[in-house]
Amino acid sequence: MGEIYAPGFVAGFVTGFIVAGFVGFIASRIWWHWGRVKAIRRPQTIKSNTDKTSCQVVIDGCKSLLLLVILITFILVGMLLCGSGSVFGWEEVLTFVRSVAQP
């Protein structure tokens, strides 16, 4: 009967407030980006002069996306190899890489 619930209530309230603020911030960022995604279907005013055609602009965008995917792939493979080297030992990882690279 003499239990004190105030510290638990305050801790729960503060934790809930912090979690709600974090979730609200993330949700607002998602909605902002979603608005930008949906903006491609609305007419837009472009105030930039360029010598490129619209097809060249799209091709340059695709090249940039492909370069980004290749770069991320190299980074992830490097992280995987470094992690494997620290767990299994560098000799085994180098042996594996040599066996895969050689025909």
ABEGO torsion letter per residue (X at the ends): XABBAAAAAAAAAAAAAAAAAAAAAAAAAAAAAAAAAAAAABBBBBABBBABBAAAAAAAAAAAAAAAAAAAAAAAAAAAAAAAAAAAEAAAAAAAAAAAABX
